[in-house]
Amino acid sequence: METFVAVFPHVVMLQPISIMLGSAEPIAFDRGALLVRLAEPQVTARLTLGRPGCCDWAAMMREPPRRWTPDLPRGKAPLTDLFPRDEFYLNSAVR
């Protein structure tokens, strides 16, 4: 997370599932529109491929998103891993 917010001036993190969106420009985020999309059967079916057993994606979006903007102070991001993809796939059922 520290590295991600150090790279992108505008960040939105969806909680509690920790999906991060980053951009050089402000991010327009419509929580209501996202909840409508999460209720669509096609979207739910696709998301369930990556997380079997989860069936209520909208319930996972109860918390408001966390936001970072360029004016928000941030610390210097430590370089902790040069190969994050390797570790992601090591502990993930999705391959």
C-alpha positions in Angstrom: 0.0 0.0 0.0 2.8 2.4 0.9 4.5 1.9 -2.5 1.2 2.2 -4.4 0.2 5.5 -2.8 3.8 6.8 -3.3 3.5 6.2 -7.1 0.0 7.5 -7.7 -1.1 11.0 -6.6 -4.8 9.9 -6.6 -5.8 6.6 -5.0 -9.1 5.0 -4.0 -9.0 1.8 -1.9 -12.1 -0.2 -1.7 -12.5 -1.7 1.8 -12.4 -4.2 3.3 -11.4 -6.1 0.2 -8.4 -3.9 -0.4 -8.7 -3.2 -4.1 -6.7 -0.1 -5.0 -7.3 2.2 -7.9 -4.5 4.6 -8.8 -4.3 7.5 -11.3 -2.4 10.7 -12.1 -5.8 12.4 -12.4 -8.7 12.5 -9.8 -10.7 9.3 -9.7 -14.5 9.7 -10.0 -15.9 7.0 -7.8 -19.7 6.2 -7.7 -20.3 3.7 -4.9 -24.0 3.3 -5.9 -23.1 2.4 -9.5 -20.5 -0.1 -8.2 -23.1 -1.8 -6.0 -25.5 -2.1 -8.9 -22.8 -3.7 -11.0 -21.8 -6.1 -8.2 -25.5 -7.3 -8.1 -25.4 -8.3 -11.8 -25.2 -12.1 -12.2 -22.5 -12.0 -14.8 -20.2 -9.8 -12.6 -20.9 -12.0 -9.6 -20.1 -15.1 -11.5 -16.8 -13.7 -12.7 -15.7 -12.5 -9.3 -16.6 -15.8 -7.8 -13.9 -17.4 -10.0 -11.3 -15.6 -8.0 -12.9 -16.1 -4.6 -15.0 -19.2 -4.5 -17.6 -19.3 -1.7 -18.2 -15.5 -1.6 -21.6 -14.7 -2.9 -22.4 -11.2 -1.5 -19.9 -8.8 -3.0 -22.1 -5.8 -2.2 -21.9 -6.7 1.5 -18.1 -6.5 1.3 -18.4 -2.9 0.3 -20.0 -1.6 3.5 -17.1 0.6 4.4 -16.6 3.9 2.5 -13.5 3.9 0.3 -10.3 5.3 1.6 -8.9 8.1 -0.5 -5.5 9.7 -1.1 -5.0 13.0 -2.9 -1.8 14.9 -3.8 -2.3 17.2 -0.8 -2.4 14.3 1.7 1.0 13.8 3.3 2.7 10.5 2.7 5.9 8.9 3.9 8.6 7.6 1.6 7.7 4.1 0.4 10.2 1.4 1.3 11.3 -0.8 -1.5 10.4 -4.2 -0.1 9.9 -6.6 -3.0 11.2 -6.6 -6.6 9.0 -9.6 -7.6 5.5 -9.1 -6.1 3.8 -11.2 -8.8 5.8 -14.3 -7.7 4.5 -13.9 -4.1 1.0 -13.2 -5.2 0.7 -16.4 -7.2 2.5 -18.4 -4.4 -0.3 -17.8 -2.0 -3.3 -17.5 -4.4 -5.7 -20.1 -5.6 -6.0 -18.1 -8.8 -3.4 -19.1 -11.4 
